[in-house]
Amino acid sequence: GLCLPANEAAGAGLALVMPDCSPNTRWPITAVRSRPTSSMDTPGGSVPLAGADVAHLVQLLSELAVDHERRHEQQRRARKWAELMSWDEQRPQIVERLACG
């Protein structure tokens, strides 16, 4: 849920192309079809794993390479989302929640 490369890409205004599994679907992504594959046991519990549909990924990247308006719209969405999720925007809510605890 806190994927640093995706955060940095969004902040740089790049289109986010990610598998359509949780928690990625909460982001402004161009969704690559995925399917559950297995799970991994961790101290915090079982984590479901998903595999991306590579053919769909290639198709989406090929489309974005030539459809400049679609790519630019995805880039605008990512940048706007990054701005809304920035520390400057989120700080008041975080401080308020911490103060109530």
Backbone bond lengths (Angstrom), bond angles and torsions (degrees), N, CA, C in turn:
res aa  C-N    CA-C-N  psi(-1)  N-CA   C-N-CA  omega(-1)  CA-C   N-CA-C  phi
1 G - - - 1.443 - - 1.517 112.80 -
2 L 1.341 117.55 -17.85 1.461 120.71 -179.43 1.524 108.46 -121.55
3 C 1.306 115.89 55.19 1.458 122.06 -176.54 1.524 110.16 -69.56
4 L 1.320 116.52 105.51 1.460 120.97 -176.20 1.529 112.96 -58.65
5 P 1.340 120.27 -45.40 1.471 118.51 178.06 1.531 112.67 -59.64
6 A 1.328 117.32 -38.53 1.468 119.59 178.43 1.527 110.75 -69.43
7 N 1.333 117.55 -39.49 1.470 120.35 175.65 1.524 110.46 -59.46
8 E 1.310 116.74 -46.12 1.465 120.76 -179.15 1.527 111.04 -65.72
9 A 1.327 117.09 -40.46 1.465 120.50 178.98 1.525 110.63 -63.63
10 A 1.325 116.97 -44.97 1.467 120.55 178.82 1.524 110.20 -62.11
11 G 1.328 116.42 -43.46 1.455 120.45 179.20 1.515 112.77 -62.21
12 A 1.334 116.07 -29.38 1.467 121.17 178.28 1.525 111.39 -85.66
13 G 1.339 116.04 -2.29 1.455 119.55 178.55 1.514 114.39 79.90
14 L 1.332 116.74 26.56 1.465 119.88 177.57 1.525 109.64 -91.85
15 A 1.316 116.46 147.27 1.462 120.57 174.55 1.529 108.70 -65.76
16 L 1.319 116.49 137.03 1.461 121.46 179.89 1.522 109.29 -97.64
17 V 1.315 116.45 117.83 1.458 123.12 177.24 1.520 105.68 -113.32
18 M 1.347 115.16 109.44 1.466 119.97 -173.03 1.524 110.05 -141.54
19 P 1.337 117.45 156.59 1.466 120.12 176.13 1.529 110.90 -59.40
20 D 1.325 115.59 148.83 1.462 121.55 -175.87 1.532 112.91 -84.84
21 C 1.321 117.03 38.47 1.459 121.25 178.80 1.528 109.37 -107.44
22 S 1.320 115.42 160.90 1.458 121.19 179.24 1.532 109.52 -68.76
23 P 1.295 119.62 141.32 1.453 129.81 3.95 1.533 113.78 -93.06
24 N 1.329 117.80 8.49 1.466 120.89 -175.76 1.525 112.73 -58.23
25 T 1.316 117.16 -29.49 1.460 120.17 -176.04 1.523 112.59 -67.93
26 R 1.322 118.42 -9.42 1.468 121.40 174.99 1.531 111.54 -84.10
27 W 1.318 116.74 -6.67 1.456 122.51 -178.58 1.524 109.45 -98.59
28 P 1.323 117.88 162.75 1.472 120.76 176.27 1.527 110.25 -82.35
29 I 1.313 116.78 75.73 1.460 121.01 -171.45 1.522 112.44 -104.13
30 T 1.308 114.66 158.84 1.450 122.39 160.09 1.519 102.86 -90.63
31 A 1.327 115.91 112.29 1.463 121.13 -168.47 1.521 112.67 -83.74
32 V 1.318 114.78 127.26 1.461 122.69 173.10 1.531 106.93 -95.60
33 R 1.312 116.65 128.30 1.464 119.58 178.44 1.526 109.70 -55.88
34 S 1.312 114.83 140.20 1.466 119.86 176.34 1.520 108.60 -141.53
35 R 1.312 114.48 168.31 1.462 119.92 178.28 1.524 108.26 -141.68
36 P 1.330 115.93 148.06 1.463 118.89 176.93 1.532 109.36 -61.10
37 T 1.323 115.68 139.09 1.461 119.58 179.67 1.522 111.91 -115.58
38 S 1.295 116.80 -49.73 1.464 121.11 -178.52 1.520 106.90 -163.78
39 S 1.302 116.07 -161.98 1.458 120.51 175.39 1.523 108.79 -142.69
40 M 1.323 114.44 163.31 1.461 120.28 -179.87 1.527 107.35 -127.19
41 D 1.314 116.39 128.47 1.458 120.64 177.30 1.519 109.79 -79.94
42 T 1.323 115.85 130.54 1.460 122.45 177.57 1.524 108.41 -129.31
43 P 1.323 118.44 167.28 1.474 119.73 176.22 1.533 112.30 -58.23
44 G 1.333 116.70 -26.01 1.466 120.47 179.58 1.515 113.66 -89.37
45 G 1.323 117.38 1.56 1.454 121.14 -179.74 1.516 111.36 121.41
46 S 1.303 114.93 -176.18 1.460 121.23 -178.59 1.522 109.77 -79.31
47 V 1.325 116.15 135.25 1.468 122.10 178.77 1.529 108.13 -114.07
48 P 1.350 116.86 119.04 1.467 118.18 178.76 1.521 110.78 -70.42
49 L 1.332 116.13 141.76 1.458 122.08 178.30 1.525 109.01 -111.17
50 A 1.323 116.15 151.60 1.459 120.92 179.91 1.519 109.39 -134.26
51 G 1.309 115.66 149.56 1.457 121.75 177.07 1.514 109.61 -112.08
52 A 1.311 116.90 132.79 1.466 121.66 179.56 1.518 110.62 -77.33
53 D 1.318 115.60 146.97 1.468 122.77 174.06 1.525 107.01 -78.16
54 V 1.328 116.59 102.07 1.464 121.74 -173.57 1.528 111.61 -61.27
55 A 1.323 117.87 -39.46 1.471 120.27 178.79 1.525 110.57 -62.49
56 H 1.335 116.98 -39.22 1.467 120.42 177.96 1.529 110.52 -67.52
57 L 1.321 117.25 -39.10 1.461 121.51 176.50 1.522 110.76 -58.70
58 V 1.321 116.73 -48.11 1.471 121.37 179.23 1.527 110.02 -60.44
59 Q 1.328 116.92 -43.06 1.467 121.04 179.26 1.524 110.98 -60.51
60 L 1.339 117.14 -47.64 1.466 120.61 -179.27 1.522 111.92 -63.06
61 L 1.324 116.84 -44.49 1.465 119.78 179.94 1.524 111.02 -64.17
62 S 1.322 116.71 -38.79 1.467 120.64 177.91 1.523 110.69 -64.07
63 E 1.332 116.72 -42.14 1.461 120.60 178.66 1.524 111.38 -65.05
64 L 1.326 116.55 -45.27 1.469 119.81 -179.27 1.528 111.67 -65.33
65 A 1.333 116.72 -27.91 1.466 120.35 -179.86 1.527 111.66 -66.62
66 V 1.317 117.88 -28.60 1.471 120.47 -177.04 1.531 113.22 -110.75
67 D 1.338 117.74 -22.79 1.469 121.08 179.60 1.524 108.37 -93.40
68 H 1.328 114.43 84.16 1.466 120.07 -173.56 1.526 112.49 -63.26
69 E 1.320 118.30 -37.96 1.462 119.92 -179.25 1.529 110.75 -65.92
70 R 1.317 116.79 -43.13 1.472 119.64 177.49 1.519 110.92 -62.32
71 R 1.332 116.72 -44.15 1.465 120.32 178.87 1.525 110.66 -63.02
72 H 1.326 117.22 -43.35 1.463 119.87 179.97 1.529 111.21 -64.60
73 E 1.328 117.18 -36.85 1.469 119.89 176.97 1.525 110.30 -64.96
74 Q 1.321 117.42 -42.10 1.464 120.74 177.29 1.538 110.48 -63.43
75 Q 1.309 116.26 -38.23 1.464 120.18 178.16 1.530 110.56 -66.21
76 R 1.326 117.51 -42.39 1.473 120.87 177.87 1.528 110.84 -61.95
77 R 1.333 116.33 -43.28 1.467 120.30 179.34 1.522 111.10 -61.39
78 A 1.331 116.65 -43.56 1.462 120.75 -179.37 1.524 110.85 -64.35
79 R 1.319 116.51 -44.15 1.470 120.19 -178.67 1.525 110.93 -65.22
80 K 1.338 116.95 -42.52 1.467 120.64 178.72 1.526 110.20 -62.07
81 W 1.334 115.92 -43.71 1.462 120.35 178.76 1.528 110.45 -61.27
82 A 1.329 116.92 -43.77 1.463 120.92 179.50 1.526 110.77 -61.47
83 E 1.314 117.02 -40.00 1.470 119.97 178.36 1.527 111.00 -64.74
84 L 1.339 117.24 -41.60 1.461 120.70 178.42 1.525 112.19 -66.27
85 M 1.335 116.23 -29.39 1.460 121.15 -179.23 1.528 112.71 -92.75
86 S 1.319 117.55 3.01 1.467 121.03 -177.36 1.533 111.14 -66.17
87 W 1.311 114.81 157.92 1.456 120.82 178.14 1.523 110.48 -57.25
88 D 1.318 118.21 -42.47 1.462 120.65 -179.75 1.520 111.91 -58.30
89 E 1.328 116.84 -39.08 1.466 121.01 179.80 1.531 112.16 -79.07
90 Q 1.301 117.64 -36.37 1.464 121.54 -174.48 1.531 113.80 -87.88
91 R 1.321 117.53 -21.94 1.470 121.38 -175.20 1.522 113.71 -51.40
92 P 1.352 120.23 -49.73 1.471 118.71 -177.51 1.535 112.65 -57.81
93 Q 1.312 117.38 -41.29 1.469 120.36 -179.86 1.528 111.22 -68.64
94 I 1.317 116.40 -39.79 1.466 120.24 -179.49 1.518 110.18 -66.56
95 V 1.326 117.12 -45.94 1.469 120.72 179.49 1.516 110.36 -61.72
96 E 1.323 116.77 -41.84 1.461 120.40 179.34 1.528 111.17 -61.83
97 R 1.309 117.14 -44.50 1.469 120.75 179.65 1.522 111.12 -65.89
98 L 1.319 118.15 -39.16 1.446 121.01 179.46 1.538 110.90 -68.15
99 A 1.322 116.99 -36.54 1.461 121.57 -179.21 1.517 111.18 -68.33
100 C 1.302 117.87 -28.21 1.477 121.30 -179.21 1.506 111.72 -81.57
101 G 1.320 117.37 -16.02 1.464 120.87 -175.78 1.470 110.83 -82.17
